[in-house]
């Protein structure tokens, strides 16, 4: 069983649902799922993870001006940005752990 893919699927589902309904402690859930994703990723994906987090956070509000759906798209991208940002410390911590030879 591929835990990374399962965690990614659950995380995307939470992000999309959180864009439409209020989830209690939704930000904390997204942060924990993001950290779990980061710990499971390969350390070779570290730069990709950082760039994804930065790019999503920059463009999260850019599509908000689209009539009727812009707010939802912006909320989904904002949640994805939070997920990527939360995964960054996990990837970095795993890289430090591997580099230290532990």
C-alpha positions in Angstrom: 0.0 0.0 0.0 1.4 3.4 -1.0 0.8 5.6 2.0 2.0 8.8 0.3 -0.6 8.5 -2.5 -3.3 7.7 0.1 -2.3 10.7 2.2 -2.3 12.9 -0.8 -5.7 11.8 -1.9 -7.2 12.4 1.6 -5.5 15.8 1.8 -6.8 16.9 -1.6 -10.3 15.8 -0.5 -10.0 17.8 2.7 -8.8 20.9 0.9 -11.6 20.7 -1.7 -14.3 20.1 1.0 -12.9 22.9 3.2 -13.4 25.3 0.3 -17.2 24.7 0.3 -18.0 24.0 3.9 -16.6 25.0 7.3 -14.6 22.2 8.8 -13.8 22.5 12.5 -10.1 22.7 13.0 -9.7 22.5 9.2 -6.4 24.5 9.2 -4.9 22.2 11.8 -6.0 19.1 9.9 -4.5 20.4 6.7 -1.3 21.2 8.6 -1.0 17.7 10.0 -1.7 16.1 6.7 0.9 18.4 5.0 3.5 17.4 7.6 2.7 13.7 7.0 3.1 14.2 3.3 6.4 16.0 3.8 7.8 13.2 5.9 6.8 10.6 3.3 8.3 12.4 0.3 11.7 11.8 -1.1 14.3 14.3 -0.2 15.1 14.8 -3.8 11.7 16.5 -4.0 12.7 19.2 -1.5 13.2 22.0 -4.0 10.1 21.1 -5.8 8.1 21.2 -2.6 9.4 24.6 -1.7 8.7 26.1 -5.1 5.2 24.6 -5.1 4.5 26.1 -1.8 5.7 29.5 -2.9 4.0 29.4 -6.3 0.6 28.3 -4.9 0.7 31.0 -2.1 1.5 33.7 -4.7 -1.3 32.7 -7.1 -3.9 31.6 -4.5 -5.8 34.9 -4.8 -5.3 35.7 -8.4 -8.3 33.8 -9.7 -10.7 35.3 -7.1 -12.1 37.8 -9.6 -13.7 35.1 -11.8 -17.5 35.5 -11.4 -19.4 32.8 -9.4 -16.5 30.3 -9.0 -13.5 32.6 -8.3 -13.9 32.4 -4.5 -14.1 28.6 -4.5 -11.0 28.3 -6.8 -9.1 30.8 -4.6 -10.1 28.8 -1.5 -9.0 25.5 -3.0 -5.7 27.0 -4.1 -5.2 28.6 -0.7 -5.8 25.3 0.9 -3.3 23.6 -1.5 -0.8 26.3 -0.7 -1.2 25.7 3.1 -0.8 21.9 2.4 2.4 22.5 0.5 3.7 24.9 3.0 3.0 22.5 5.8 4.8 19.7 3.9 8.0 21.8 3.5 9.3 21.3 7.1 8.7 17.6 6.9 10.8 17.3 3.7 13.5 19.5 5.2 13.5 17.6 8.5 13.8 14.3 6.6 16.7 15.7 4.6 18.5 16.9 7.7 18.0 13.5 9.3 19.4 11.7 6.3 22.4 14.1 6.0 23.2 13.7 9.6 23.5 10.0 9.0 20.8 8.9 11.5 
